Amino acid sequence: MVLLCYDASPTAKRAIPAARAVLGHKRAVVLHVWQPPSEFLAPDWFGGMSTPVGPPVAQLEALAVERAERVAQDGAELARAAGFTAESRAEPSVGRVWRTIIDVAHDTEADVIVVGARGLSTMGSVLLGSVSNAVVHHSRIPVLVIAPPDTTDQARGAS
């Protein structure tokens, strides 16, 4: 079974058919890890006001769940179109995204995890962190990292 990590980015969309080309026809779970609003809204989000400005956290949470499920379903449709037998799964990240990915990989008994690289520079990776880098370094099962398209090759082909 293949765990396809999917966030609807161009690299994630590219990773699905690339993984199919390398791994062949297999059963897949398309995983979208989402961050619950409560994880990034500070307790003083309302600026100390007694009456909240904006939607309540529960409403934001419901919208986040709905969006996450839609993204995972869209990824599963792409995976089926690429030739995988795929189902979708949306999981909230409590803590680090890479940890959630590895936990789901173990839960689903995945043989391989597929992630797309963002193509961050070395400095960007140091400053921002890298989910794909963390998955590679912490996973005990194989990880296939799909590189982003090389824009220099595309530019050369256009000239």
N, C-alpha and C positions, 0 to 999 in steps of 0.2 A: 504494500500500500504506500502511496506517495502522499505526503503532506505538502500541498502547494500553498505557500503564504501569499496572500493577496491583499493589496491596499488600493487597487484601482489606478496606481501610478503607471506611466508608460513602461517603466522597467518591469513591473509586475505583469502587465499585459503581454509583454514580450517574453517573459519567463515561461508562461504556460506552454506555448507551442515549442519553445526551445527544449523544455523538459520532456515533452512528448517525443521529440526527435531523438533525444538521448536515451530515454528510459523505455520507450515503446508503450504499448497499450497496457495500462494497469488501472486498478481501482485507485481513486484519489479522493481526498478530502481537501476542499478549498477553504482555508482558514483566513478569516479576517479578524484581527485583534484590534479592539477598539478601547479607547480610554473613557471610563465613566466620568461624567461631568464632576461628580463629587471628588474625584481624584485631583482635579486641578482648580476647583473653586475653593478659595480660602474661606474660613469661617466668617471673616469680615468682608466677604464679597459685596455685601450690600452697603459698604461704606459707613457702617455704624448707624444707618437709618433704621428706624423701628419698622417701617413699611418697606418691604422689598420692592426694588425697581426691576422690572423684567419678570420673566417666567419663573415659577418655582423650580427647584432642583429636580423634583419628581417628574415634572413635565419635560425638562431638558433630558433627563435620563430616558424617558420613553421615546423621545425623538432620536436619541443616540442609538438606542436598541434597534429601532425601525431602520435607520440608515445603515447600521452595521449589518443587519440581516440582508438588506437590499444589495450592499456591496458584495457580501459573500455569495449571494445567489447569482449576481452578475458574473462573478469570477467562475462559479460552477458552470454557468452557461458557456463561457469561453473555453473552459476545460473540456466540456462535452463536445463542443465544436472542433476542438483540436484532436479529439479521439480518446480522451479519458472517459472512464465510467466514474462520474464525479457527483459528490454531494457537497453541500455547503455547510459551513459551521462558523458562527460568529461568537467570539469569546471576549469578555471584558478582561482588560489587563489590570491586575492589581499588583502594582509594583512595576517591574520591568517587562517590556514586550517580549524580549528574547526568552525570558523565563516561562511566560505563558506559552510561547511556541513550543519549547522543549517539553513542557508538561502535556500539551495536547498531542505531541508526537508520541510520547510514551502511552498516553491514554488510548490512542487509536492504533497502537502497535505499528507505527509507520516504519517502513524499511529505509526511507530516505526523506529528508526535508529539502524542499526547493524554496530558495529565497532569491529575490532580485537585489543586486547591489545598486546603491544609489550613485556610485561613481564619485563619492566624496574625495576631496584631496586628503593627503595625509593630515594636514592641519585641521581640515574640517572634521575628519574622523576623531581626532584628539579632542576637539572642542565640543562636537555634537554627539559623539558616540556613534556606533553603527550597529544596528540590529543584526545585519548579516554577519558582521565580524564577531559579535558576541555569540550568536548561534553556532558558528563554526568552532569557536573556542570552548564552548560549554557543552556541546552535544556529544553524546556517546554513540550516536548513529550517524551514518554518512549525511553530508550536507552538500547539495549542488547549488552553487552560487552562479546566477546568470548575470553577466555583466551588462551594463547599459549599452545602447548603440554607440558606436564610435563616431562622434560627430566629425572628426577630422577625415575619416574615410568617406563619409557622406559628402563633405565639402569638396574633397578631391574628385569624387565621381561627378559632381555637378559642374566642375570647371572644365 
